[in-house]
Amino acid sequence: MNTDKARQPVPAYVPGHNLLDGKTVVVTAAAGAGIGAAAARRCLEEGAGAVVLGDVHQRRLGEARDELAEEFGEDRVAAVVCDVTDEEQVTALLDAAEPFGGVDVMINNAGLGGTASVLEMTDDQWSTVLDITLTGTFRCVRAASNRMVRAGRKGVIVNNASVIGWRAQEGQAHYAAAKAGVMALTRCAALDVARHGIRVNAVSPSLAMHPFLAKVTTDELLAELEGREAFGRAAEPWEIANVMVFLASDYSSYMTGEVVSVSSQHA
């Protein structure tokens, strides 16, 4: 039996429907052309009153901010250099949302991968991936939740996990452990803040194509990974961002502690 999957075309870009009307959204790792950048754009297209971009790459962050501000208005876009391993920088990122009324939606997209066998993986490699991908997400969840509680705001937090938190992949022990941790953090944090009317959910993409992934992954591995997908292709970053917007919107008002697989499989 032929198991090769025909590559399906990318669907038409979905227009905005004002799902985040007037909301103030904070997005980490929002510069460049990945999921975070797509999420920031989608939130503005969905009527967010303001989006605050955070990223460690100052030049790319400035370029992203300028591009969005030109398109959506200077008064709707702000940017703050933010390393999620630094508590003070996380605080500064959320401070930047205060002039817009404070954070309503926090999208935690920052993460770091890499490939290393556990036979050679160093403590530093392990710790760096865990500190950015898992502990960084925790810092942002904690900080955003506290802001929302103090403001009496029924806000929403959306984390970015990965199907690799469910399935095994060679050379990915640190990243898989971190993303599985993001899933567990999402479920437990959701219960901690539910009494305050705050919701916490996560997306779990399988493969989303963007320039950075192409740069650090061989063509052979990308072809293999795409071949596992039902549509025979990687997701576009905006296809992941669409689900983030859904989780951030009132359409998902009864969802919390959920990890939504944005893929054709999760095991």
C-alpha positions in Angstrom: 0.0 0.0 0.0 1.3 3.4 -0.9 1.5 5.6 2.2 2.9 8.7 0.6 0.7 11.7 1.3 -0.1 14.1 -1.5 0.8 17.7 -0.5 -2.3 19.7 0.0 -2.3 23.4 -0.9 -2.2 26.1 1.8 -5.8 27.4 2.3 -6.7 31.0 1.7 -5.8 33.4 4.6 -8.8 33.8 6.9 -9.9 37.4 7.4 -10.4 38.8 10.9 -13.8 38.7 12.6 -13.1 41.1 15.5 -12.8 38.2 18.0 -10.5 40.2 20.3 -12.3 43.6 20.1 -10.5 46.1 22.3 -8.3 43.6 24.1 -4.7 44.3 25.1 -2.5 41.4 24.1 1.1 40.6 25.1 3.1 38.2 22.9 6.6 36.8 23.7 9.0 35.9 21.0 7.0 38.0 18.6 9.7 39.2 16.2 10.7 37.6 13.0 8.4 35.3 10.9 7.4 32.5 13.3 4.3 31.7 15.3 4.7 34.6 17.7 4.9 37.1 14.9 1.9 35.5 13.2 0.0 35.6 16.5 0.7 39.3 17.0 -0.6 40.2 13.5 -3.7 38.0 13.9 -4.6 39.7 17.2 -4.5 43.1 15.5 -6.5 41.8 12.6 -9.0 40.4 15.1 -9.5 43.9 16.6 -7.1 43.9 19.6 -6.9 47.4 20.9 -3.2 47.1 21.4 -0.5 44.4 21.1 2.8 44.5 23.0 5.6 42.6 21.4 8.4 41.0 23.4 11.6 39.4 22.0 15.3 39.1 22.8 16.3 40.2 19.3 16.3 44.0 19.4 16.7 44.7 15.7 14.1 42.2 14.6 11.8 43.4 17.3 12.0 47.0 16.2 11.4 46.0 12.6 8.3 44.0 13.6 7.0 46.8 15.6 7.5 49.4 12.9 5.9 47.1 10.3 2.8 46.5 12.4 2.5 50.1 13.6 2.6 51.4 10.0 -0.2 49.0 9.0 -2.4 49.1 12.2 -1.5 52.4 13.8 1.2 53.7 16.0 -1.1 53.8 19.0 -1.9 50.1 18.8 1.6 48.5 18.9 4.4 48.6 21.4 7.6 46.6 21.8 9.9 45.8 24.7 13.1 43.7 24.6 12.4 40.7 26.8 14.4 37.7 27.8 11.9 35.4 29.5 14.7 34.0 31.7 15.0 37.5 33.4 12.2 38.3 35.8 12.8 42.0 35.6 12.4 42.0 31.8 9.2 40.0 32.1 7.9 42.6 34.5 8.9 45.4 32.1 7.1 43.7 29.3 3.9 43.6 31.2 4.4 47.1 32.4 4.3 48.2 28.8 0.7 47.0 28.6 -0.4 49.2 31.4 -0.8 52.4 29.3 -3.3 50.4 27.2 -5.3 49.4 30.3 -3.3 46.3 31.3 -2.9 42.8 29.9 -6.1 41.0 28.9 -4.4 38.2 26.9 -0.9 36.8 27.4 0.5 34.6 24.6 3.6 32.7 25.8 5.4 31.7 22.6 9.1 31.9 23.7 11.0 28.7 23.5 14.3 27.2 22.5 15.0 23.8 20.8 18.1 22.1 19.6 19.3 18.5 18.9 21.5 16.5 21.2 21.6 12.9 22.3 21.3 12.2 26.0 24.6 10.4 25.6 26.4 13.7 24.9 23.9 16.4 26.2 25.5 18.7 28.7 23.9 20.1 31.8 24.1 23.6 30.2 22.3 22.4 27.1 19.6 20.8 29.2 19.2 23.8 31.5 19.2 26.4 28.8 16.3 24.8 26.9 14.4 24.1 30.2 14.9 27.6 31.5 13.7 29.4 28.3 11.0 27.0 27.2 9.4 25.8 30.5 10.6 28.1 33.3 10.3 31.1 31.0 6.7 30.2 30.3 6.1 29.7 34.1 7.5 33.2 34.8 5.2 34.8 32.3 2.1 32.8 33.4 2.8 33.8 37.0 3.4 37.5 36.2 0.4 37.8 33.9 -1.9 36.0 36.3 -1.0 38.2 39.1 -1.6 41.3 37.0 -5.0 40.0 36.0 -6.0 39.1 39.6 -5.0 42.5 41.0 -7.0 44.2 38.2 -10.0 42.0 38.8 -9.7 41.0 35.1 -11.0 37.8 33.7 -8.0 37.4 31.4 -6.7 34.6 29.2 -3.3 33.0 28.9 -2.3 30.9 25.9 0.9 28.9 26.0 2.7 27.3 23.1 3.5 23.6 23.7 4.4 21.0 21.0 3.3 17.5 19.9 6.8 16.5 20.9 5.6 16.8 24.5 3.5 13.7 23.7 5.7 11.7 21.3 9.3 10.6 21.2 11.9 12.0 18.8 15.6 11.3 18.7 17.8 14.0 20.0 15.0 16.0 21.6 15.0 14.9 25.2 15.4 18.4 26.6 12.9 20.1 24.3 10.4 17.2 24.7 10.7 17.4 28.5 10.2 21.2 28.4 7.2 21.0 26.2 5.6 18.2 28.3 6.2 20.5 31.2 4.4 23.4 29.5 1.4 21.1 29.1 1.4 20.1 32.7 1.9 23.7 33.8 -1.0 24.8 31.6 -3.4 22.2 33.2 -2.3 23.0 36.8 -2.1 26.8 36.5 -5.6 26.7 35.0 -7.0 25.2 38.2 -5.0 27.7 40.4 -6.5 30.7 38.7 -10.0 29.5 37.7 -11.6 31.0 40.8 -10.5 34.4 39.5 -12.2 33.8 36.1 -8.8 33.5 34.3 -8.4 30.8 31.7 -5.2 29.1 30.7 -4.9 26.9 27.6 -2.2 25.8 25.2 -1.7 24.9 21.5 0.4 22.0 20.6 1.7 22.3 17.0 3.4 19.5 15.1 5.3 21.3 12.3 5.0 25.0 11.4 7.3 26.3 8.6 9.2 29.5 9.1 12.7 30.7 8.1 14.4 29.9 11.4 13.2 26.3 11.3 14.4 26.0 7.7 17.8 27.4 8.7 18.4 24.9 11.6 16.9 21.8 10.0 18.1 19.8 7.1 16.0 19.4 4.0 16.0 15.7 4.5 14.5 15.9 8.0 12.0 18.5 6.9 10.8 16.3 4.1 10.5 13.4 6.6 8.5 15.4 9.1 6.2 16.8 6.4 5.6 13.3 5.2 4.1 12.4 8.6 1.5 15.1 8.3 -2.0 14.2 7.0 -1.8 17.1 4.5 1.7 16.3 3.4 2.9 19.8 4.4 3.9 21.9 7.4 1.4 24.3 8.9 1.8 28.0 8.1 2.5 30.0 11.3 -0.8 31.8 10.9 -2.7 28.5 11.0 -1.3 28.0 14.5 -2.0 31.6 15.4 -5.7 31.2 14.4 -6.1 28.6 17.1 -4.3 30.8 19.6 -6.8 33.6 18.8 -9.7 31.2 19.2 -8.4 30.2 22.7 -7.9 33.9 23.5 -11.5 34.8 22.5 -14.8 34.4 24.1 -15.6 31.5 21.7 -13.6 29.3 24.0 -15.1 30.6 27.3 -15.7 27.2 28.8 -12.2 25.9 27.9 -9.4 25.9 30.5 -6.5 23.6 31.2 -6.7 22.2 27.7 -3.9 21.5 25.3 -5.2 21.6 21.7 -3.3 19.7 19.1 -2.9 21.8 16.0 -1.8 19.0 13.8 -3.0 15.8 12.2 -1.7 13.7 15.0 -0.2 13.9 18.5 1.5 10.6 19.1 
